[in-house]
Amino acid sequence: MPRKIGHCIVITAAVMGAISCAFGDESSIRRGEALLSKNCARCHAVGASGASPHPEAPAFRILSGKYPIEGLAEALAEGLFVGHPDMPEFVFESADIRAILDYLQSIQQK
């Protein structure tokens, strides 16, 4: 294999790996979607489209406009209880937090 072609394959593999790590694997993303659908969809639009059922609850696809998504990890672990006035408190385990963050990253509007 010529050196240039081999070099391109290595770079392509590295880029694909970085993209996969940046957004998590598909099973983690699906798990995060399921967790948010179960716990949050009553008030928030948890998908890539649609309106939030609660008028004061932001759609999750726009959260990165207000917060760095990775910065939400601590709040999810310690108890997320701020937001709209009647929002219940949620505390998630670390594996669930990773899945939630992976899912949120995957749906953010650019």
C-alpha positions, 0 to 999 in steps of 0.5 A: 500500500502506498504511503499516502493511501495508508496515511489517509486511512489512518487519518480517516479512522482517527477522525471517525473515532473522534466523532464517535467519542464526541457523541457517544455510541448509538446505544448510549444515545438511545439510552439517553433518549429513553431516560429523557423521554421517560423523565422529562417529556411531560414538560420538555421537547426532548427530540430534535423537533417539536414544541415543549408541552410546558410553555416555560420548559425549553426544548432540549435541542437548544440547551447548548445555546445557554449551557455547555452540554458537558457542563450539565453533568454536575447538575445531573449528578447532584440534583437538577431542580432549577428550571421552570417553577414546577420542575421536579428534582432529578438525580441521575447515576454516572452511566445515565448522565453519560447517556443523557449528555451523549443524546443531548449532544446528538440533537443540538441545533447548530 
